[in-house]
Amino acid sequence: MELEELNKLEEKVKNLVDRSKHIQEENENLKSQLLQLKKDSASKNEERLEIKKKVTTLIALIDSLEK
């Protein structure tokens, strides 16, 4: 192998390593975003349950007035 071929190979390997690092960073970022979305979703579900309880209580109160 000539020096020029080795230089080309070295450049390709460096590019591959750089791309791999970039993909790893992007993967970590996406994992973080997914975790945050899951937390947000859980929080919204808790909020919906609380609203449902309050509406059910209000409906029961209204029903009690009609009797």
C-alpha positions as CSV (number, residue, x, y, z in Angstrom):
1,M,0.0,0.0,0.0
2,E,1.3,3.4,-0.9
3,L,1.4,6.3,1.4
4,E,-1.3,8.1,-0.5
5,E,-3.7,5.1,-0.1
6,L,-2.9,5.0,3.6
7,N,-3.7,8.7,3.9
8,K,-7.0,8.1,2.1
9,L,-7.8,5.2,4.4
10,E,-6.8,7.3,7.4
11,E,-9.2,10.1,6.3
12,K,-12.0,7.6,5.8
13,V,-11.5,6.1,9.3
14,K,-11.4,9.6,10.8
15,N,-14.7,10.4,9.1
16,L,-16.2,7.2,10.3
17,V,-15.2,7.9,13.9
18,D,-16.6,11.4,13.6
19,R,-19.9,10.2,12.3
20,S,-20.1,7.5,15.0
21,K,-19.5,10.1,17.7
22,H,-22.1,12.4,16.2
23,I,-24.6,9.5,16.1
24,Q,-23.9,8.6,19.7
25,E,-24.4,12.3,20.8
26,E,-27.7,12.4,18.8
27,N,-28.8,9.1,20.3
28,E,-28.2,10.5,23.8
29,N,-30.1,13.7,23.0
30,L,-33.0,11.6,21.6
31,K,-33.0,9.4,24.8
32,S,-33.2,12.6,26.9
33,Q,-36.0,14.0,24.9
34,L,-37.9,10.7,25.1
35,L,-37.5,10.6,28.9
36,Q,-38.8,14.2,29.1
37,L,-41.8,13.3,26.9
38,K,-42.6,10.3,29.1
39,K,-42.5,12.5,32.2
40,D,-44.7,15.1,30.6
41,S,-47.1,12.4,29.5
42,A,-47.3,10.9,33.0
43,S,-47.9,14.4,34.4
44,K,-50.7,15.1,31.9
45,N,-52.3,11.7,32.7
46,E,-52.3,12.6,36.4
47,E,-53.8,15.9,35.6
48,R,-56.6,14.3,33.5
49,L,-57.4,11.9,36.4
50,E,-57.6,14.8,38.8
51,I,-60.0,16.7,36.5
52,K,-62.1,13.5,36.0
53,K,-62.4,13.1,39.8
54,K,-63.5,16.7,40.2
55,V,-66.0,16.5,37.3
56,T,-67.4,13.3,38.8
57,T,-67.7,15.0,42.2
58,L,-69.5,18.0,40.6
59,I,-71.9,15.8,38.7
60,A,-72.7,13.9,41.9
61,L,-73.3,17.2,43.7
62,I,-75.6,18.3,41.0
63,D,-77.4,15.0,41.0
64,S,-77.9,15.3,44.8
65,L,-79.6,18.6,44.3
66,E,-82.1,17.1,41.9
67,K,-83.3,14.5,44.4
